[in-house]
Amino acid sequence: MSRDKGFSLLEVMVALAVLGLVLAGAVRAVGTFAFNHEHLRDKTLAQWVAANQLIESQLNAFESAGDEKSGTERMGGRTWRWVRTIESTPRDQLQAIGVEVFLADGQEQPIARLEGLRLTKQSGS
């Protein structure tokens, strides 16, 4: 009884099953990488929008505590919606600025938040 050289059907089926598992894992890893890349890009752009609004508010002497301002900004090929609030602090010379940034498509959870302080005009100056 001579045996032909080559793989049996069972060996081929096992090899294909193992290959399928490996490829499924690779596809999942690539999908996760793509999602994380997009998420990190959005977080970075939203932080830049928040930083722009924080700096603009720090330079704007006409806004006062209790003010809330909102608007949109275009960055990275997308439109971002931001909300900026100014609040008083226990120190008379300081005001707290809070900025939240959302995707402009009506998203309710902010992608980025940034807080900062600014000096108010002091009396006699």
Secondary structure, 3 states (H helix, E strand, C coil): CCCCCCCCHHHHHHHHHHHHHHHHHHHHHHHHHHHHHHHHHHHHHHHHHHHHHHHHHHHCCCCCCCCEEEEEEEECCEEEEEEEEEEECCCCCEEEEEEEEEECCCCCCCCEEEEEEEECCCCCC
